[in-house]
Every structure is written in structure tokens, then in C-alpha cells.
Amino acid sequence: MILNILIVAVIALGLNILLGKYRVRFRKMTIKWWLLIHASIPVIIPLRIYLNTPKITIPLFIGLAVTGQIIGNKIVSNRKKT
């Protein structure tokens, strides 16, 4: 059970770091920008259901997705500054 939670958590974070890095290329509030924010949902939800993780972990996965988007954004922003 803990391993399943860890698998989904790592995928949620990693996938959203990549999406956050790519999202920086687009202007805020455009369709592409919005789609990149939500693109991980069709991956994370079925994976969570398949691995039978408890519903109480959903806020953790949402938090990791948001954190991944922020980290991806910061990586690109820091590269542009240097």
C-alpha cells in the first residue's frame, strides 16, 4: 500500500515538473497553458485507481502536482536569468 502511494506520488511530481517546464513557454490563461496544467490528471487518476490507493491520499497527489508545476516553472525561470 505504501509503495503504491509512493509510486503515484513520484509520478505526479515528476510529470508535473516536466509539464511546468513546458508551460512557461505559453502566455497565461491561454488554452495551451490551461491544458498543460491539467494534462497530468488523465494519467494520475487511472494510475491511482489501478494501484488502489486510498482516497485520503488525493490531497497529497494534488499538492505534489501543484508543487511540480511550480518547480518546473522555477527551473526554467532560473535558466533564463543566468
N, CA and C atoms as a LAMMPS dump frame, in Angstrom:
ITEM: TIMESTEP
0
ITEM: NUMBER OF ATOMS
246
ITEM: BOX BOUNDS ff ff ff
-5.0000000000000000e+02 5.0000000000000000e+02
-5.0000000000000000e+02 5.0000000000000000e+02
-5.0000000000000000e+02 5.0000000000000000e+02
ITEM: ATOMS id mol type element x y z
1 1 1 N 0.827 -1.196 0
2 1 2 C 0 0 0
3 1 3 C 0.871 1.259 0
4 2 1 N 1.875 1.309 0.869
5 2 2 C 2.757 2.476 0.941
6 2 3 C 3.533 2.613 -0.365
7 3 1 N 3.961 1.496 -0.929
8 3 2 C 4.697 1.536 -2.184
9 3 3 C 3.821 2.094 -3.307
10 4 1 N 2.55 1.719 -3.336
11 4 2 C 1.624 2.229 -4.348
12 4 3 C 1.448 3.737 -4.227
13 5 1 N 1.333 4.219 -2.996
14 5 2 C 1.205 5.662 -2.759
15 5 3 C 2.471 6.371 -3.224
16 6 1 N 3.617 5.794 -2.925
17 6 2 C 4.89 6.389 -3.32
18 6 3 C 5.036 6.43 -4.843
19 7 1 N 4.604 5.384 -5.519
20 7 2 C 4.681 5.338 -6.986
21 7 3 C 3.846 6.46 -7.597
22 8 1 N 2.605 6.598 -7.147
23 8 2 C 1.732 7.649 -7.686
24 8 3 C 2.288 9.026 -7.342
25 9 1 N 2.819 9.181 -6.134
26 9 2 C 3.361 10.474 -5.713
27 9 3 C 4.544 10.891 -6.57
28 10 1 N 5.453 9.963 -6.827
29 10 2 C 6.638 10.282 -7.637
30 10 3 C 6.234 10.608 -9.071
31 11 1 N 5.297 9.862 -9.616
32 11 2 C 4.839 10.129 -10.984
33 11 3 C 4.114 11.469 -11.049
34 12 1 N 3.28 11.772 -10.059
35 12 2 C 2.573 13.061 -10.038
36 12 3 C 3.559 14.219 -9.995
37 13 1 N 4.558 14.116 -9.154
38 13 2 C 5.552 15.185 -9.037
39 13 3 C 6.394 15.29 -10.312
40 14 1 N 6.942 14.176 -10.761
41 14 2 C 7.825 14.184 -11.928
42 14 3 C 7.134 14.644 -13.196
43 15 1 N 5.941 14.139 -13.432
44 15 2 C 5.198 14.518 -14.631
45 15 3 C 4.879 16.01 -14.622
46 16 1 N 4.514 16.532 -13.469
47 16 2 C 4.165 17.945 -13.39
48 16 3 C 5.376 18.86 -13.432
49 17 1 N 6.542 18.374 -13.039
50 17 2 C 7.757 19.171 -13.234
51 17 3 C 7.994 19.357 -14.736
52 18 1 N 7.861 18.277 -15.492
53 18 2 C 8.03 18.372 -16.946
54 18 3 C 6.982 19.279 -17.58
55 19 1 N 5.741 19.124 -17.163
56 19 2 C 4.674 19.952 -17.717
57 19 3 C 4.849 21.417 -17.314
58 20 1 N 5.311 21.655 -16.097
59 20 2 C 5.551 23.023 -15.636
60 20 3 C 6.663 23.695 -16.418
61 21 1 N 7.696 22.924 -16.772
62 21 2 C 8.792 23.469 -17.58
63 21 3 C 8.292 23.848 -18.972
64 22 1 N 7.426 23.047 -19.525
65 22 2 C 6.906 23.314 -20.864
66 22 3 C 5.862 24.432 -20.841
67 23 1 N 5.097 24.523 -19.756
68 23 2 C 4.019 25.509 -19.628
69 23 3 C 4.539 26.938 -19.663
70 24 1 N 5.771 27.162 -19.245
71 24 2 C 6.352 28.503 -19.192
72 24 3 C 6.392 29.141 -20.579
73 25 1 N 6.425 28.347 -21.62
74 25 2 C 6.516 28.867 -22.992
75 25 3 C 5.248 29.587 -23.449
76 26 1 N 4.149 29.364 -22.758
77 26 2 C 2.866 29.893 -23.21
78 26 3 C 2.375 31.018 -22.302
79 27 1 N 1.63 31.919 -22.905
80 27 2 C 1.065 33.036 -22.161
81 27 3 C 0.023 32.525 -21.163
82 28 1 N -0.062 33.179 -20.023
83 28 2 C -1.023 32.772 -19.003
84 28 3 C -2.455 32.857 -19.515
85 29 1 N -3.264 31.943 -19.022
86 29 2 C -4.695 31.862 -19.283
87 29 3 C -5.058 31.542 -20.729
88 30 1 N -4.105 31.028 -21.508
89 30 2 C -4.444 30.562 -22.848
90 30 3 C -4.861 29.095 -22.754
91 31 1 N -5.411 28.586 -23.823
92 31 2 C -5.871 27.189 -23.795
93 31 3 C -4.706 26.228 -23.606
94 32 1 N -3.594 26.458 -24.304
95 32 2 C -2.438 25.559 -24.156
96 32 3 C -1.902 25.6 -22.735
97 33 1 N -1.844 26.773 -22.139
98 33 2 C -1.374 26.934 -20.764
99 33 3 C -2.286 26.149 -19.815
100 34 1 N -3.596 26.292 -20.014
101 34 2 C -4.58 25.613 -19.176
102 34 3 C -4.5 24.093 -19.357
103 35 1 N -4.333 23.656 -20.591
104 35 2 C -4.238 22.217 -20.855
105 35 3 C -2.996 21.605 -20.208
106 36 1 N -1.886 22.327 -20.22
107 36 2 C -0.668 21.801 -19.611
108 36 3 C -0.788 21.698 -18.096
109 37 1 N -1.566 22.571 -17.495
110 37 2 C -1.783 22.479 -16.052
111 37 3 C -2.577 21.213 -15.72
112 38 1 N -3.538 20.885 -16.566
113 38 2 C -4.424 19.755 -16.28
114 38 3 C -4.051 18.456 -16.997
115 39 1 N -2.967 18.453 -17.752
116 39 2 C -2.607 17.294 -18.586
117 39 3 C -2.259 16.05 -17.774
118 40 1 N -1.831 16.213 -16.551
119 40 2 C -1.443 15.04 -15.758
120 40 3 C -2.637 14.3 -15.157
121 41 1 N -3.787 14.94 -15.123
122 41 2 C -4.964 14.323 -14.496
123 41 3 C -5.344 13 -15.157
124 42 1 N -5.389 12.906 -16.507
125 42 2 C -5.741 11.619 -17.12
126 42 3 C -4.716 10.511 -16.891
127 43 1 N -3.552 10.859 -16.393
128 43 2 C -2.544 9.847 -16.064
129 43 3 C -2.65 9.462 -14.587
130 44 1 N -2.758 10.45 -13.73
131 44 2 C -2.704 10.207 -12.287
132 44 3 C -3.966 9.502 -11.772
133 45 1 N -5.135 9.918 -12.216
134 45 2 C -6.376 9.315 -11.695
135 45 3 C -6.467 7.823 -12.026
136 46 1 N -6.292 7.407 -13.29
137 46 2 C -6.359 5.963 -13.555
138 46 3 C -5.261 5.166 -12.833
139 47 1 N -4.074 5.771 -12.718
140 47 2 C -2.997 5.098 -12.003
141 47 3 C -3.36 4.916 -10.532
142 48 1 N -3.936 5.956 -9.936
143 48 2 C -4.351 5.879 -8.538
144 48 3 C -5.423 4.808 -8.346
145 49 1 N -6.357 4.733 -9.267
146 49 2 C -7.42 3.724 -9.179
147 49 3 C -6.843 2.326 -9.386
148 50 1 N -5.964 2.179 -10.381
149 50 2 C -5.37 0.875 -10.679
150 50 3 C -4.548 0.356 -9.495
151 51 1 N -3.793 1.253 -8.855
152 51 2 C -2.968 0.831 -7.723
153 51 3 C -3.738 0.818 -6.404
154 52 1 N -5.013 1.182 -6.468
155 52 2 C -5.905 1.093 -5.313
156 52 3 C -5.383 1.888 -4.106
157 53 1 N -5.011 3.125 -4.355
158 53 2 C -4.565 3.97 -3.245
159 53 3 C -5.785 4.542 -2.532
160 54 1 N -5.702 4.777 -1.237
161 54 2 C -6.863 5.3 -0.5
162 54 3 C -7.236 6.717 -0.945
163 55 1 N -8.519 7.038 -0.838
164 55 2 C -8.999 8.356 -1.243
165 55 3 C -8.394 9.47 -0.396
166 56 1 N -7.981 9.163 0.797
167 56 2 C -7.409 10.176 1.673
168 56 3 C -6.09 10.731 1.129
169 57 1 N -5.472 10.016 0.181
170 57 2 C -4.2 10.476 -0.399
171 57 3 C -4.392 11.452 -1.555
172 58 1 N -5.612 11.676 -1.986
173 58 2 C -5.872 12.577 -3.115
174 58 3 C -5.309 13.982 -2.858
175 59 1 N -5.504 14.588 -1.681
176 59 2 C -4.898 15.909 -1.449
177 59 3 C -3.368 15.897 -1.558
178 60 1 N -2.747 14.809 -1.173
179 60 2 C -1.294 14.685 -1.321
180 60 3 C -0.908 14.754 -2.791
181 61 1 N -1.609 14.016 -3.635
182 61 2 C -1.295 13.986 -5.058
183 61 3 C -1.562 15.345 -5.714
184 62 1 N -2.619 16.016 -5.3
185 62 2 C -2.906 17.357 -5.825
186 62 3 C -1.8 18.322 -5.41
187 63 1 N -1.393 18.24 -4.154
188 63 2 C -0.314 19.099 -3.668
189 63 3 C 0.991 18.849 -4.398
190 64 1 N 1.289 17.594 -4.663
191 64 2 C 2.511 17.272 -5.408
192 64 3 C 2.428 17.741 -6.857
193 65 1 N 1.239 17.686 -7.436
194 65 2 C 1.071 18.17 -8.812
195 65 3 C 1.311 19.678 -8.871
196 66 1 N 0.751 20.405 -7.939
197 66 2 C 0.957 21.858 -7.893
198 66 3 C 2.427 22.172 -7.634
199 67 1 N 3.026 21.457 -6.699
200 67 2 C 4.447 21.66 -6.39
201 67 3 C 5.313 21.377 -7.612
202 68 1 N 4.996 20.334 -8.359
203 68 2 C 5.741 20.007 -9.57
204 68 3 C 5.642 21.108 -10.612
205 69 1 N 4.449 21.673 -10.769
206 69 2 C 4.279 22.778 -11.711
207 69 3 C 5.139 23.978 -11.3
208 70 1 N 5.162 24.274 -10.016
209 70 2 C 5.948 25.401 -9.505
210 70 3 C 7.439 25.139 -9.692
211 71 1 N 7.887 23.938 -9.367
212 71 2 C 9.31 23.595 -9.522
213 71 3 C 9.724 23.69 -10.993
214 72 1 N 8.902 23.15 -11.892
215 72 2 C 9.209 23.223 -13.314
216 72 3 C 9.308 24.657 -13.8
217 73 1 N 8.418 25.505 -13.319
218 73 2 C 8.442 26.922 -13.666
219 73 3 C 9.724 27.578 -13.155
220 74 1 N 10.108 27.283 -11.931
221 74 2 C 11.311 27.879 -11.328
222 74 3 C 12.574 27.427 -12.056
223 75 1 N 12.62 26.18 -12.495
224 75 2 C 13.798 25.671 -13.208
225 75 3 C 14.024 26.485 -14.476
226 76 1 N 12.967 26.691 -15.238
227 76 2 C 13.094 27.445 -16.487
228 76 3 C 13.394 28.911 -16.201
229 77 1 N 12.747 29.491 -15.197
230 77 2 C 12.972 30.892 -14.849
231 77 3 C 14.411 31.121 -14.419
232 78 1 N 14.976 30.206 -13.638
233 78 2 C 16.352 30.347 -13.191
234 78 3 C 17.334 30.208 -14.346
235 79 1 N 17.027 29.358 -15.332
236 79 2 C 17.883 29.2 -16.503
237 79 3 C 17.892 30.468 -17.342
238 80 1 N 16.734 31.119 -17.465
239 80 2 C 16.638 32.328 -18.262
240 80 3 C 17.434 33.473 -17.631
241 81 1 N 17.506 33.501 -16.306
242 81 2 C 18.212 34.576 -15.616
243 81 3 C 19.726 34.463 -15.772
244 82 1 N 20.229 33.227 -15.907
245 82 2 C 21.686 33.049 -15.987
246 82 3 C 22.196 33.051 -17.398
